[in-house]
Amino acid sequence: MTVQIRPADLDDLDLIRRLRLQRSSWLAARGSDQWSTEASGLSIDYFARAVARAVAAWETWIAEVHGEPAGTITVNDRADRELWTGAELADALIVHYLIVDLRFAGFGVGRRLLAHAAALARAHGRSWVRLDAWTANTDLHAYYRRAGFRLARVADPNDPSPSCALFERHVDDWLPEGPTLGIPTGLPLTRLARDPIVLPVSG
């Protein structure tokens, strides 16, 4: 099995919206309040507008397995400055909206998308991939630990954000794989989303 990672375009917005709704329902069925508006999560309409801006800026990617959309990720250099320090943001790219279609859960698609984020960070001369995870979702925390991330800290519990578990992984922890070595360096982030990348999926 292989996964192809390509830049998202505006035609993918409905797909990304569906992935978010699918995963939200899955989480709710398991008793998690992640992404629920009752727990201060983004409404689906707000989420869709945020993703539309990211797609327009070439910051969002789609993973495909045998031509079927399997997941999505957004990668940029922006994050809540109440959570991360300026120095942490200056030396990292930030992962947002990592969602894998449930049909492809367990096949390593999420890890490949995270590896792609690392390739982008390396191309920008950034040392870290960082993200904030839903504070109360310990299963999600365990997933990121298995994916090689470490918990940097849990931000101030008085912070209004529901995603205060801050995870990071150094780019040197990933071995460059195949076409990721060909990502040009020193270019604006919007220039890095032009060419699809094909990687094998394992596990």
Number of C-alpha atoms within 10 A of each C-alpha: 9 15 25 22 26 18 21 25 17 13 9 19 16 11 15 26 15 14 21 22 14 15 17 18 16 13 16 13 10 9 10 18 19 23 23 16 11 10 12 14 17 16 12 17 10 11 16 17 12 12 24 20 13 21 22 13 15 21 24 28 25 25 28 19 18 11 10 12 21 24 27 28 25 22 27 20 17 13 17 12 10 13 20 17 11 10 8 15 20 14 17 26 27 21 24 21 16 19 21 27 19 13 10 16 13 12 15 17 29 25 21 20 27 21 22 22 24 31 25 24 25 26 21 20 15 19 19 23 27 29 26 26 22 20 18 15 16 13 11 14 21 14 13 21 15 11 16 15 20 17 18 14 13 15 17 12 11 7 11 10 18 19 22 24 23 21 20 22 23 18 21 12 12 15 12 16 14 11 13 20 13 12 19 13 16 12 11 10 19 15 15 19 21 12 12 16 18 18 20 14 16 13 7
